[in-house]
Amino acid sequence: MIVLVLVGVLGLVVGGCVCVVWASRGGPPWVRGVAAVTLALGELVAWAGRGSGRGSRSSSSSDD
């Protein structure tokens, strides 16, 4: 079951990337909308990763 969920998420990610490339080349309006959502979610994930990554890096450097 978890494999199906991961395959579905991977499909959405690949589809979003395709829409970003297509929108950069002047695709239809719905593609631009999907691309905007994909880029916003990417920024959100990057922002969340920076917050958790900073804490784990600083704690591991104190062990050295």
PDBQT receptor file of N, H, CA, C and O in Angstrom, charges set to zero:
ATOM      1  N   MET A   1       0.830  -1.208   0.000  1.00  0.00    +0.000 N 
ATOM      2  CA  MET A   1       0.000   0.000   0.000  1.00  0.00    +0.000 C 
ATOM      3  C   MET A   1       0.864   1.258   0.000  1.00  0.00    +0.000 C 
ATOM      4  O   MET A   1       0.595   2.208  -0.736  1.00  0.00    +0.000 OA
ATOM      5  N   ILE A   2       1.909   1.255   0.836  1.00  0.00    +0.000 N 
ATOM      6  H   ILE A   2       2.128   0.484   1.433  1.00  0.00    +0.000 HD
ATOM      7  CA  ILE A   2       2.781   2.432   0.907  1.00  0.00    +0.000 C 
ATOM      8  C   ILE A   2       3.501   2.662  -0.421  1.00  0.00    +0.000 C 
ATOM      9  O   ILE A   2       3.789   3.801  -0.789  1.00  0.00    +0.000 OA
ATOM     10  N   VAL A   3       3.790   1.576  -1.136  1.00  0.00    +0.000 N 
ATOM     11  H   VAL A   3       3.557   0.651  -0.837  1.00  0.00    +0.000 HD
ATOM     12  CA  VAL A   3       4.455   1.709  -2.428  1.00  0.00    +0.000 C 
ATOM     13  C   VAL A   3       3.548   2.439  -3.413  1.00  0.00    +0.000 C 
ATOM     14  O   VAL A   3       4.021   3.262  -4.197  1.00  0.00    +0.000 OA
ATOM     15  N   LEU A   4       2.270   2.148  -3.379  1.00  0.00    +0.000 N 
ATOM     16  H   LEU A   4       1.887   1.479  -2.742  1.00  0.00    +0.000 HD
ATOM     17  CA  LEU A   4       1.336   2.834  -4.274  1.00  0.00    +0.000 C 
ATOM     18  C   LEU A   4       1.256   4.323  -3.963  1.00  0.00    +0.000 C 
ATOM     19  O   LEU A   4       1.171   5.149  -4.872  1.00  0.00    +0.000 OA
ATOM     20  N   VAL A   5       1.284   4.660  -2.687  1.00  0.00    +0.000 N 
ATOM     21  H   VAL A   5       1.354   3.989  -1.949  1.00  0.00    +0.000 HD
ATOM     22  CA  VAL A   5       1.258   6.071  -2.296  1.00  0.00    +0.000 C 
ATOM     23  C   VAL A   5       2.526   6.770  -2.779  1.00  0.00    +0.000 C 
ATOM     24  O   VAL A   5       2.460   7.878  -3.311  1.00  0.00    +0.000 OA
ATOM     25  N   LEU A   6       3.684   6.126  -2.594  1.00  0.00    +0.000 N 
ATOM     26  H   LEU A   6       3.738   5.226  -2.161  1.00  0.00    +0.000 HD
ATOM     27  CA  LEU A   6       4.942   6.723  -3.044  1.00  0.00    +0.000 C 
ATOM     28  C   LEU A   6       5.002   6.873  -4.559  1.00  0.00    +0.000 C 
ATOM     29  O   LEU A   6       5.523   7.865  -5.069  1.00  0.00    +0.000 OA
ATOM     30  N   VAL A   7       4.474   5.895  -5.274  1.00  0.00    +0.000 N 
ATOM     31  H   VAL A   7       4.051   5.088  -4.860  1.00  0.00    +0.000 HD
ATOM     32  CA  VAL A   7       4.423   5.993  -6.742  1.00  0.00    +0.000 C 
ATOM     33  C   VAL A   7       3.502   7.143  -7.157  1.00  0.00    +0.000 C 
ATOM     34  O   VAL A   7       3.801   7.867  -8.107  1.00  0.00    +0.000 OA
ATOM     35  N   GLY A   8       2.399   7.308  -6.457  1.00  0.00    +0.000 N 
ATOM     36  H   GLY A   8       2.156   6.720  -5.686  1.00  0.00    +0.000 HD
ATOM     37  CA  GLY A   8       1.492   8.421  -6.755  1.00  0.00    +0.000 C 
ATOM     38  C   GLY A   8       2.138   9.774  -6.499  1.00  0.00    +0.000 C 
ATOM     39  O   GLY A   8       1.991  10.697  -7.301  1.00  0.00    +0.000 OA
ATOM     40  N   VAL A   9       2.852   9.895  -5.390  1.00  0.00    +0.000 N 
ATOM     41  H   VAL A   9       2.972   9.146  -4.739  1.00  0.00    +0.000 HD
ATOM     42  CA  VAL A   9       3.544  11.156  -5.077  1.00  0.00    +0.000 C 
ATOM     43  C   VAL A   9       4.625  11.425  -6.122  1.00  0.00    +0.000 C 
ATOM     44  O   VAL A   9       4.780  12.557  -6.582  1.00  0.00    +0.000 OA
ATOM     45  N   LEU A  10       5.373  10.385  -6.497  1.00  0.00    +0.000 N 
ATOM     46  H   LEU A  10       5.247   9.466  -6.123  1.00  0.00    +0.000 HD
ATOM     47  CA  LEU A  10       6.401  10.550  -7.522  1.00  0.00    +0.000 C 
ATOM     48  C   LEU A  10       5.790  10.999  -8.845  1.00  0.00    +0.000 C 
ATOM     49  O   LEU A  10       6.357  11.844  -9.537  1.00  0.00    +0.000 OA
ATOM     50  N   GLY A  11       4.641  10.439  -9.196  1.00  0.00    +0.000 N 
ATOM     51  H   GLY A  11       4.180   9.752  -8.634  1.00  0.00    +0.000 HD
ATOM     52  CA  GLY A  11       3.954  10.850 -10.418  1.00  0.00    +0.000 C 
ATOM     53  C   GLY A  11       3.532  12.312 -10.383  1.00  0.00    +0.000 C 
ATOM     54  O   GLY A  11       3.640  13.022 -11.383  1.00  0.00    +0.000 OA
ATOM     55  N   LEU A  12       3.052  12.759  -9.226  1.00  0.00    +0.000 N 
ATOM     56  H   LEU A  12       2.965  12.183  -8.413  1.00  0.00    +0.000 HD
ATOM     57  CA  LEU A  12       2.678  14.168  -9.092  1.00  0.00    +0.000 C 
ATOM     58  C   LEU A  12       3.888  15.083  -9.202  1.00  0.00    +0.000 C 
ATOM     59  O   LEU A  12       3.811  16.149  -9.812  1.00  0.00    +0.000 OA
ATOM     60  N   VAL A  13       4.999  14.671  -8.617  1.00  0.00    +0.000 N 
ATOM     61  H   VAL A  13       5.062  13.805  -8.122  1.00  0.00    +0.000 HD
ATOM     62  CA  VAL A  13       6.218  15.485  -8.682  1.00  0.00    +0.000 C 
ATOM     63  C   VAL A  13       6.723  15.584 -10.119  1.00  0.00    +0.000 C 
ATOM     64  O   VAL A  13       7.069  16.669 -10.587  1.00  0.00    +0.000 OA
ATOM     65  N   VAL A  14       6.764  14.462 -10.807  1.00  0.00    +0.000 N 
ATOM     66  H   VAL A  14       6.482  13.581 -10.427  1.00  0.00    +0.000 HD
ATOM     67  CA  VAL A  14       7.229  14.476 -12.197  1.00  0.00    +0.000 C 
ATOM     68  C   VAL A  14       6.279  15.298 -13.066  1.00  0.00    +0.000 C 
ATOM     69  O   VAL A  14       6.723  16.074 -13.912  1.00  0.00    +0.000 OA
ATOM     70  N   GLY A  15       4.983  15.130 -12.859  1.00  0.00    +0.000 N 
ATOM     71  H   GLY A  15       4.622  14.500 -12.172  1.00  0.00    +0.000 HD
ATOM     72  CA  GLY A  15       4.010  15.925 -13.615  1.00  0.00    +0.000 C 
ATOM     73  C   GLY A  15       4.148  17.414 -13.344  1.00  0.00    +0.000 C 
ATOM     74  O   GLY A  15       4.018  18.230 -14.257  1.00  0.00    +0.000 OA
ATOM     75  N   GLY A  16       4.412  17.771 -12.089  1.00  0.00    +0.000 N 
ATOM     76  H   GLY A  16       4.518  17.108 -11.347  1.00  0.00    +0.000 HD
ATOM     77  CA  GLY A  16       4.620  19.181 -11.757  1.00  0.00    +0.000 C 
ATOM     78  C   GLY A  16       5.858  19.745 -12.427  1.00  0.00    +0.000 C 
ATOM     79  O   GLY A  16       5.855  20.881 -12.903  1.00  0.00    +0.000 OA
ATOM     80  N   CYS A  17       6.921  18.944 -12.463  1.00  0.00    +0.000 N 
ATOM     81  H   CYS A  17       6.924  18.022 -12.077  1.00  0.00    +0.000 HD
ATOM     82  CA  CYS A  17       8.147  19.404 -13.133  1.00  0.00    +0.000 C 
ATOM     83  C   CYS A  17       7.927  19.588 -14.631  1.00  0.00    +0.000 C 
ATOM     84  O   CYS A  17       8.429  20.540 -15.229  1.00  0.00    +0.000 OA
ATOM     85  N   VAL A  18       7.182  18.680 -15.224  1.00  0.00    +0.000 N 
ATOM     86  H   VAL A  18       6.775  17.906 -14.738  1.00  0.00    +0.000 HD
ATOM     87  CA  VAL A  18       6.861  18.810 -16.648  1.00  0.00    +0.000 C 
ATOM     88  C   VAL A  18       6.065  20.088 -16.888  1.00  0.00    +0.000 C 
ATOM     89  O   VAL A  18       6.299  20.794 -17.868  1.00  0.00    +0.000 OA
ATOM     90  N   CYS A  19       5.132  20.383 -16.000  1.00  0.00    +0.000 N 
ATOM     91  H   CYS A  19       4.941  19.809 -15.203  1.00  0.00    +0.000 HD
ATOM     92  CA  CYS A  19       4.335  21.606 -16.161  1.00  0.00    +0.000 C 
ATOM     93  C   CYS A  19       5.184  22.861 -15.995  1.00  0.00    +0.000 C 
ATOM     94  O   CYS A  19       4.949  23.858 -16.678  1.00  0.00    +0.000 OA
ATOM     95  N   VAL A  20       6.162  22.828 -15.102  1.00  0.00    +0.000 N 
ATOM     96  H   VAL A  20       6.353  22.018 -14.547  1.00  0.00    +0.000 HD
ATOM     97  CA  VAL A  20       7.047  23.990 -14.926  1.00  0.00    +0.000 C 
ATOM     98  C   VAL A  20       7.837  24.242 -16.206  1.00  0.00    +0.000 C 
ATOM     99  O   VAL A  20       7.956  25.386 -16.646  1.00  0.00    +0.000 OA
ATOM    100  N   VAL A  21       8.375  23.187 -16.804  1.00  0.00    +0.000 N 
ATOM    101  H   VAL A  21       8.278  22.258 -16.446  1.00  0.00    +0.000 HD
ATOM    102  CA  VAL A  21       9.134  23.349 -18.046  1.00  0.00    +0.000 C 
ATOM    103  C   VAL A  21       8.217  23.811 -19.176  1.00  0.00    +0.000 C 
ATOM    104  O   VAL A  21       8.577  24.696 -19.953  1.00  0.00    +0.000 OA
ATOM    105  N   TRP A  22       7.034  23.209 -19.262  1.00  0.00    +0.000 N 
ATOM    106  H   TRP A  22       6.742  22.491 -18.631  1.00  0.00    +0.000 HD
ATOM    107  CA  TRP A  22       6.094  23.577 -20.319  1.00  0.00    +0.000 C 
ATOM    108  C   TRP A  22       5.644  25.027 -20.154  1.00  0.00    +0.000 C 
ATOM    109  O   TRP A  22       5.528  25.753 -21.141  1.00  0.00    +0.000 OA
ATOM    110  N   ALA A  23       5.393  25.450 -18.926  1.00  0.00    +0.000 N 
ATOM    111  H   ALA A  23       5.487  24.860 -18.124  1.00  0.00    +0.000 HD
ATOM    112  CA  ALA A  23       4.957  26.827 -18.687  1.00  0.00    +0.000 C 
ATOM    113  C   ALA A  23       6.061  27.815 -19.029  1.00  0.00    +0.000 C 
ATOM    114  O   ALA A  23       5.784  28.916 -19.504  1.00  0.00    +0.000 OA
ATOM    115  N   SER A  24       7.317  27.428 -18.791  1.00  0.00    +0.000 N 
ATOM    116  H   SER A  24       7.542  26.533 -18.405  1.00  0.00    +0.000 HD
ATOM    117  CA  SER A  24       8.417  28.336 -19.134  1.00  0.00    +0.000 C 
ATOM    118  C   SER A  24       8.531  28.531 -20.639  1.00  0.00    +0.000 C 
ATOM    119  O   SER A  24       9.102  29.519 -21.102  1.00  0.00    +0.000 OA
ATOM    120  N   ARG A  25       7.984  27.585 -21.400  1.00  0.00    +0.000 N 
ATOM    121  H   ARG A  25       7.520  26.783 -21.024  1.00  0.00    +0.000 HD
ATOM    122  CA  ARG A  25       8.001  27.703 -22.858  1.00  0.00    +0.000 C 
ATOM    123  C   ARG A  25       6.695  28.262 -23.406  1.00  0.00    +0.000 C 
ATOM    124  O   ARG A  25       6.489  28.297 -24.619  1.00  0.00    +0.000 OA
ATOM    125  N   GLY A  26       5.805  28.702 -22.499  1.00  0.00    +0.000 N 
ATOM    126  H   GLY A  26       5.973  28.673 -21.514  1.00  0.00    +0.000 HD
ATOM    127  CA  GLY A  26       4.576  29.357 -22.932  1.00  0.00    +0.000 C 
ATOM    128  C   GLY A  26       3.399  28.429 -23.113  1.00  0.00    +0.000 C 
ATOM    129  O   GLY A  26       2.721  28.488 -24.139  1.00  0.00    +0.000 OA
ATOM    130  N   GLY A  27       3.143  27.586 -22.155  1.00  0.00    +0.000 N 
ATOM    131  H   GLY A  27       3.694  27.539 -21.322  1.00  0.00    +0.000 HD
ATOM    132  CA  GLY A  27       2.029  26.646 -22.242  1.00  0.00    +0.000 C 
ATOM    133  C   GLY A  27       0.686  27.318 -21.986  1.00  0.00    +0.000 C 
ATOM    134  O   GLY A  27       0.618  28.530 -21.783  1.00  0.00    +0.000 OA
ATOM    135  N   PRO A  28      -0.377  26.525 -21.997  1.00  0.00    +0.000 N 
ATOM    136  CA  PRO A  28      -1.722  27.061 -21.739  1.00  0.00    +0.000 C 
ATOM    137  C   PRO A  28      -1.863  27.535 -20.284  1.00  0.00    +0.000 C 
ATOM    138  O   PRO A  28      -1.027  27.209 -19.442  1.00  0.00    +0.000 OA
ATOM    139  N   PRO A  29      -2.905  28.290 -19.995  1.00  0.00    +0.000 N 
ATOM    140  CA  PRO A  29      -3.068  28.856 -18.644  1.00  0.00    +0.000 C 
ATOM    141  C   PRO A  29      -3.138  27.816 -17.527  1.00  0.00    +0.000 C 
ATOM    142  O   PRO A  29      -2.625  28.061 -16.435  1.00  0.00    +0.000 OA
ATOM    143  N   TRP A  30      -3.758  26.668 -17.772  1.00  0.00    +0.000 N 
ATOM    144  H   TRP A  30      -4.175  26.469 -18.658  1.00  0.00    +0.000 HD
ATOM    145  CA  TRP A  30      -3.851  25.674 -16.698  1.00  0.00    +0.000 C 
ATOM    146  C   TRP A  30      -2.476  25.114 -16.353  1.00  0.00    +0.000 C 
ATOM    147  O   TRP A  30      -2.223  24.750 -15.205  1.00  0.00    +0.000 OA
ATOM    148  N   VAL A  31      -1.584  25.044 -17.348  1.00  0.00    +0.000 N 
ATOM    149  H   VAL A  31      -1.789  25.340 -18.281  1.00  0.00    +0.000 HD
ATOM    150  CA  VAL A  31      -0.224  24.574 -17.087  1.00  0.00    +0.000 C 
ATOM    151  C   VAL A  31       0.522  25.592 -16.238  1.00  0.00    +0.000 C 
ATOM    152  O   VAL A  31       1.291  25.225 -15.350  1.00  0.00    +0.000 OA
ATOM    153  N   ARG A  32       0.297  26.858 -16.511  1.00  0.00    +0.000 N 
ATOM    154  H   ARG A  32      -0.328  27.157 -17.232  1.00  0.00    +0.000 HD
ATOM    155  CA  ARG A  32       0.935  27.903 -15.701  1.00  0.00    +0.000 C 
ATOM    156  C   ARG A  32       0.456  27.860 -14.261  1.00  0.00    +0.000 C 
ATOM    157  O   ARG A  32       1.226  28.116 -13.336  1.00  0.00    +0.000 OA
ATOM    158  N   GLY A  33      -0.824  27.533 -14.071  1.00  0.00    +0.000 N 
ATOM    159  H   GLY A  33      -1.450  27.324 -14.823  1.00  0.00    +0.000 HD
ATOM    160  CA  GLY A  33      -1.359  27.401 -12.718  1.00  0.00    +0.000 C 
ATOM    161  C   GLY A  33      -0.741  26.235 -11.967  1.00  0.00    +0.000 C 
ATOM    162  O   GLY A  33      -0.377  26.361 -10.798  1.00  0.00    +0.000 OA
ATOM    163  N   VAL A  34      -0.623  25.097 -12.647  1.00  0.00    +0.000 N 
ATOM    164  H   VAL A  34      -0.918  24.995 -13.597  1.00  0.00    +0.000 HD
ATOM    165  CA  VAL A  34       0.001  23.926 -12.021  1.00  0.00    +0.000 C 
ATOM    166  C   VAL A  34       1.466  24.212 -11.723  1.00  0.00    +0.000 C 
ATOM    167  O   VAL A  34       1.980  23.807 -10.680  1.00  0.00    +0.000 OA
ATOM    168  N   ALA A  35       2.139  24.905 -12.628  1.00  0.00    +0.000 N 
ATOM    169  H   ALA A  35       1.722  25.234 -13.475  1.00  0.00    +0.000 HD
ATOM    170  CA  ALA A  35       3.543  25.253 -12.416  1.00  0.00    +0.000 C 
ATOM    171  C   ALA A  35       3.695  26.181 -11.217  1.00  0.00    +0.000 C 
ATOM    172  O   ALA A  35       4.629  26.025 -10.431  1.00  0.00    +0.000 OA
ATOM    173  N   ALA A  36       2.795  27.139 -11.070  1.00  0.00    +0.000 N 
ATOM    174  H   ALA A  36       2.036  27.266 -11.709  1.00  0.00    +0.000 HD
ATOM    175  CA  ALA A  36       2.868  28.058  -9.934  1.00  0.00    +0.000 C 
ATOM    176  C   ALA A  36       2.670  27.310  -8.617  1.00  0.00    +0.000 C 
ATOM    177  O   ALA A  36       3.364  27.582  -7.638  1.00  0.00    +0.000 OA
ATOM    178  N   VAL A  37       1.737  26.379  -8.589  1.00  0.00    +0.000 N 
ATOM    179  H   VAL A  37       1.172  26.157  -9.385  1.00  0.00    +0.000 HD
ATOM    180  CA  VAL A  37       1.506  25.574  -7.381  1.00  0.00    +0.000 C 
ATOM    181  C   VAL A  37       2.730  24.709  -7.092  1.00  0.00    +0.000 C 
ATOM    182  O   VAL A  37       3.143  24.583  -5.939  1.00  0.00    +0.000 OA
ATOM    183  N   THR A  38       3.309  24.116  -8.127  1.00  0.00    +0.000 N 
ATOM    184  H   THR A  38       2.974  24.218  -9.063  1.00  0.00    +0.000 HD
ATOM    185  CA  THR A  38       4.491  23.268  -7.950  1.00  0.00    +0.000 C 
ATOM    186  C   THR A  38       5.653  24.068  -7.394  1.00  0.00    +0.000 C 
ATOM    187  O   THR A  38       6.335  23.609  -6.478  1.00  0.00    +0.000 OA
ATOM    188  N   LEU A  39       5.889  25.252  -7.930  1.00  0.00    +0.000 N 
ATOM    189  H   LEU A  39       5.335  25.625  -8.675  1.00  0.00    +0.000 HD
ATOM    190  CA  LEU A  39       6.988  26.092  -7.440  1.00  0.00    +0.000 C 
ATOM    191  C   LEU A  39       6.740  26.552  -6.007  1.00  0.00    +0.000 C 
ATOM    192  O   LEU A  39       7.670  26.611  -5.203  1.00  0.00    +0.000 OA
ATOM    193  N   ALA A  40       5.488  26.879  -5.687  1.00  0.00    +0.000 N 
ATOM    194  H   ALA A  40       4.732  26.831  -6.340  1.00  0.00    +0.000 HD
ATOM    195  CA  ALA A  40       5.166  27.295  -4.315  1.00  0.00    +0.000 C 
ATOM    196  C   ALA A  40       5.377  26.153  -3.331  1.00  0.00    +0.000 C 
ATOM    197  O   ALA A  40       5.914  26.363  -2.243  1.00  0.00    +0.000 OA
ATOM    198  N   LEU A  41       4.959  24.945  -3.705  1.00  0.00    +0.000 N 
ATOM    199  H   LEU A  41       4.523  24.774  -4.588  1.00  0.00    +0.000 HD
ATOM    200  CA  LEU A  41       5.178  23.787  -2.832  1.00  0.00    +0.000 C 
ATOM    201  C   LEU A  41       6.663  23.483  -2.693  1.00  0.00    +0.000 C 
ATOM    202  O   LEU A  41       7.114  23.086  -1.618  1.00  0.00    +0.000 OA
ATOM    203  N   GLY A  42       7.420  23.661  -3.758  1.00  0.00    +0.000 N 
ATOM    204  H   GLY A  42       7.053  23.983  -4.631  1.00  0.00    +0.000 HD
ATOM    205  CA  GLY A  42       8.867  23.467  -3.686  1.00  0.00    +0.000 C 
ATOM    206  C   GLY A  42       9.519  24.446  -2.723  1.00  0.00    +0.000 C 
ATOM    207  O   GLY A  42      10.403  24.068  -1.954  1.00  0.00    +0.000 OA
ATOM    208  N   GLU A  43       9.090  25.697  -2.760  1.00  0.00    +0.000 N 
ATOM    209  H   GLU A  43       8.371  26.004  -3.384  1.00  0.00    +0.000 HD
ATOM    210  CA  GLU A  43       9.611  26.696  -1.824  1.00  0.00    +0.000 C 
ATOM    211  C   GLU A  43       9.238  26.353  -0.392  1.00  0.00    +0.000 C 
ATOM    212  O   GLU A  43      10.040  26.523   0.525  1.00  0.00    +0.000 OA
ATOM    213  N   LEU A  44       8.011  25.867  -0.205  1.00  0.00    +0.000 N 
ATOM    214  H   LEU A  44       7.359  25.729  -0.950  1.00  0.00    +0.000 HD
ATOM    215  CA  LEU A  44       7.560  25.484   1.136  1.00  0.00    +0.000 C 
ATOM    216  C   LEU A  44       8.394  24.323   1.680  1.00  0.00    +0.000 C 
ATOM    217  O   LEU A  44       8.795  24.335   2.844  1.00  0.00    +0.000 OA
ATOM    218  N   VAL A  45       8.649  23.332   0.844  1.00  0.00    +0.000 N 
ATOM    219  H   VAL A  45       8.323  23.322  -0.101  1.00  0.00    +0.000 HD
ATOM    220  CA  VAL A  45       9.467  22.188   1.269  1.00  0.00    +0.000 C 
ATOM    221  C   VAL A  45      10.896  22.639   1.558  1.00  0.00    +0.000 C 
ATOM    222  O   VAL A  45      11.499  22.187   2.531  1.00  0.00    +0.000 OA
ATOM    223  N   ALA A  46      11.444  23.518   0.732  1.00  0.00    +0.000 N 
ATOM    224  H   ALA A  46      10.954  23.885  -0.059  1.00  0.00    +0.000 HD
ATOM    225  CA  ALA A  46      12.800  24.016   0.965  1.00  0.00    +0.000 C 
ATOM    226  C   ALA A  46      12.869  24.810   2.261  1.00  0.00    +0.000 C 
ATOM    227  O   ALA A  46      13.838  24.698   3.012  1.00  0.00    +0.000 OA
ATOM    228  N   TRP A  47      11.842  25.611   2.524  1.00  0.00    +0.000 N 
ATOM    229  H   TRP A  47      11.055  25.702   1.914  1.00  0.00    +0.000 HD
ATOM    230  CA  TRP A  47      11.808  26.396   3.758  1.00  0.00    +0.000 C 
ATOM    231  C   TRP A  47      11.728  25.478   4.976  1.00  0.00    +0.000 C 
ATOM    232  O   TRP A  47      12.413  25.703   5.974  1.00  0.00    +0.000 OA
ATOM    233  N   ALA A  48      10.897  24.450   4.893  1.00  0.00    +0.000 N 
ATOM    234  H   ALA A  48      10.340  24.267   4.083  1.00  0.00    +0.000 HD
ATOM    235  CA  ALA A  48      10.765  23.505   6.003  1.00  0.00    +0.000 C 
ATOM    236  C   ALA A  48      12.057  22.722   6.200  1.00  0.00    +0.000 C 
ATOM    237  O   ALA A  48      12.437  22.430   7.333  1.00  0.00    +0.000 OA
ATOM    238  N   GLY A  49      12.730  22.382   5.115  1.00  0.00    +0.000 N 
ATOM    239  H   GLY A  49      12.421  22.620   4.194  1.00  0.00    +0.000 HD
ATOM    240  CA  GLY A  49      13.988  21.652   5.206  1.00  0.00    +0.000 C 
ATOM    241  C   GLY A  49      15.101  22.489   5.803  1.00  0.00    +0.000 C 
ATOM    242  O   GLY A  49      15.959  21.965   6.514  1.00  0.00    +0.000 OA
ATOM    243  N   ARG A  50      15.098  23.784   5.524  1.00  0.00    +0.000 N 
ATOM    244  H   ARG A  50      14.401  24.210   4.946  1.00  0.00    +0.000 HD
ATOM    245  CA  ARG A  50      16.123  24.667   6.098  1.00  0.00    +0.000 C 
ATOM    246  C   ARG A  50      15.970  24.763   7.606  1.00  0.00    +0.000 C 
ATOM    247  O   ARG A  50      16.964  24.790   8.331  1.00  0.00    +0.000 OA
ATOM    248  N   GLY A  51      14.737  24.816   8.081  1.00  0.00    +0.000 N 
ATOM    249  H   GLY A  51      13.930  24.794   7.492  1.00  0.00    +0.000 HD
ATOM    250  CA  GLY A  51      14.511  24.932   9.517  1.00  0.00    +0.000 C 
ATOM    251  C   GLY A  51      14.965  23.699  10.261  1.00  0.00    +0.000 C 
ATOM    252  O   GLY A  51      15.609  23.814  11.303  1.00  0.00    +0.000 OA
ATOM    253  N   SER A  52      14.645  22.512   9.752  1.00  0.00    +0.000 N 
ATOM    254  H   SER A  52      14.121  22.418   8.906  1.00  0.00    +0.000 HD
ATOM    255  CA  SER A  52      15.040  21.292  10.441  1.00  0.00    +0.000 C 
ATOM    256  C   SER A  52      16.505  20.974  10.196  1.00  0.00    +0.000 C 
ATOM    257  O   SER A  52      17.155  20.389  11.063  1.00  0.00    +0.000 OA
ATOM    258  N   GLY A  53      17.034  21.337   9.054  1.00  0.00    +0.000 N 
ATOM    259  H   GLY A  53      16.506  21.812   8.351  1.00  0.00    +0.000 HD
ATOM    260  CA  GLY A  53      18.432  21.048   8.743  1.00  0.00    +0.000 C 
ATOM    261  C   GLY A  53      19.390  21.865   9.576  1.00  0.00    +0.000 C 
ATOM    262  O   GLY A  53      20.467  21.387   9.930  1.00  0.00    +0.000 OA
ATOM    263  N   ARG A  54      19.014  23.089   9.893  1.00  0.00    +0.000 N 
ATOM    264  H   ARG A  54      18.139  23.477   9.605  1.00  0.00    +0.000 HD
ATOM    265  CA  ARG A  54      19.886  23.955  10.664  1.00  0.00    +0.000 C 
ATOM    266  C   ARG A  54      20.083  23.406  12.071  1.00  0.00    +0.000 C 
ATOM    267  O   ARG A  54      21.199  23.429  12.591  1.00  0.00    +0.000 OA
ATOM    268  N   GLY A  55      19.022  22.917  12.689  1.00  0.00    +0.000 N 
ATOM    269  H   GLY A  55      18.116  22.898  12.266  1.00  0.00    +0.000 HD
ATOM    270  CA  GLY A  55      19.118  22.377  14.037  1.00  0.00    +0.000 C 
ATOM    271  C   GLY A  55      19.936  21.100  14.088  1.00  0.00    +0.000 C 
ATOM    272  O   GLY A  55      20.713  20.904  15.022  1.00  0.00    +0.000 OA
ATOM    273  N   SER A  56      19.777  20.237  13.109  1.00  0.00    +0.000 N 
ATOM    274  H   SER A  56      19.146  20.397  12.350  1.00  0.00    +0.000 HD
ATOM    275  CA  SER A  56      20.504  18.970  13.137  1.00  0.00    +0.000 C 
ATOM    276  C   SER A  56      21.978  19.182  12.834  1.00  0.00    +0.000 C 
ATOM    277  O   SER A  56      22.824  18.454  13.352  1.00  0.00    +0.000 OA
ATOM    278  N   ARG A  57      22.298  20.163  12.006  1.00  0.00    +0.000 N 
ATOM    279  H   ARG A  57      21.610  20.754  11.585  1.00  0.00    +0.000 HD
ATOM    280  CA  ARG A  57      23.684  20.428  11.700  1.00  0.00    +0.000 C 
ATOM    281  C   ARG A  57      24.429  21.004  12.901  1.00  0.00    +0.000 C 
ATOM    282  O   ARG A  57      25.568  20.625  13.173  1.00  0.00    +0.000 OA
ATOM    283  N   SER A  58      23.783  21.917  13.614  1.00  0.00    +0.000 N 
ATOM    284  H   SER A  58      22.858  22.225  13.393  1.00  0.00    +0.000 HD
ATOM    285  CA  SER A  58      24.457  22.552  14.736  1.00  0.00    +0.000 C 
ATOM    286  C   SER A  58      24.663  21.563  15.876  1.00  0.00    +0.000 C 
ATOM    287  O   SER A  58      25.673  21.641  16.575  1.00  0.00    +0.000 OA
ATOM    288  N   SER A  59      23.724  20.625  16.082  1.00  0.00    +0.000 N 
ATOM    289  H   SER A  59      22.904  20.561  15.514  1.00  0.00    +0.000 HD
ATOM    290  CA  SER A  59      23.893  19.649  17.150  1.00  0.00    +0.000 C 
ATOM    291  C   SER A  59      24.963  18.631  16.800  1.00  0.00    +0.000 C 
ATOM    292  O   SER A  59      25.670  18.156  17.688  1.00  0.00    +0.000 OA
ATOM    293  N   SER A  60      25.101  18.281  15.506  1.00  0.00    +0.000 N 
ATOM    294  H   SER A  60      24.526  18.667  14.785  1.00  0.00    +0.000 HD
ATOM    295  CA  SER A  60      26.115  17.313  15.143  1.00  0.00    +0.000 C 
ATOM    296  C   SER A  60      27.511  17.935  15.159  1.00  0.00    +0.000 C 
ATOM    297  O   SER A  60      28.489  17.228  15.404  1.00  0.00    +0.000 OA
ATOM    298  N   SER A  61      27.628  19.228  14.906  1.00  0.00    +0.000 N 
ATOM    299  H   SER A  61      26.834  19.803  14.707  1.00  0.00    +0.000 HD
ATOM    300  CA  SER A  61      28.941  19.857  14.939  1.00  0.00    +0.000 C 
ATOM    301  C   SER A  61      29.471  19.999  16.344  1.00  0.00    +0.000 C 
ATOM    302  O   SER A  61      30.685  20.071  16.531  1.00  0.00    +0.000 OA
ATOM    303  N   SER A  62      28.599  20.043  17.349  1.00  0.00    +0.000 N 
ATOM    304  H   SER A  62      27.612  19.985  17.198  1.00  0.00    +0.000 HD
ATOM    305  CA  SER A  62      29.056  20.148  18.733  1.00  0.00    +0.000 C 
ATOM    306  C   SER A  62      29.640  18.837  19.234  1.00  0.00    +0.000 C 
ATOM    307  O   SER A  62      30.387  18.818  20.213  1.00  0.00    +0.000 OA
ATOM    308  N   ASP A  63      29.291  17.708  18.544  1.00  0.00    +0.000 N 
ATOM    309  H   ASP A  63      28.684  17.723  17.750  1.00  0.00    +0.000 HD
ATOM    310  CA  ASP A  63      29.827  16.412  18.944  1.00  0.00    +0.000 C 
ATOM    311  C   ASP A  63      31.273  16.234  18.511  1.00  0.00    +0.000 C 
ATOM    312  O   ASP A  63      31.995  15.424  19.091  1.00  0.00    +0.000 OA
ATOM    313  N   ASP A  64      31.708  16.987  17.493  1.00  0.00    +0.000 N 
ATOM    314  H   ASP A  64      31.121  17.645  17.022  1.00  0.00    +0.000 HD
ATOM    315  CA  ASP A  64      33.065  16.812  16.965  1.00  0.00    +0.000 C 
ATOM    316  C   ASP A  64      34.123  17.385  17.834  1.00  0.00    +0.000 C 
ATOM    317  O   ASP A  64      35.306  17.303  17.502  1.00  0.00    +0.000 OA
TER     318      ASP A  64
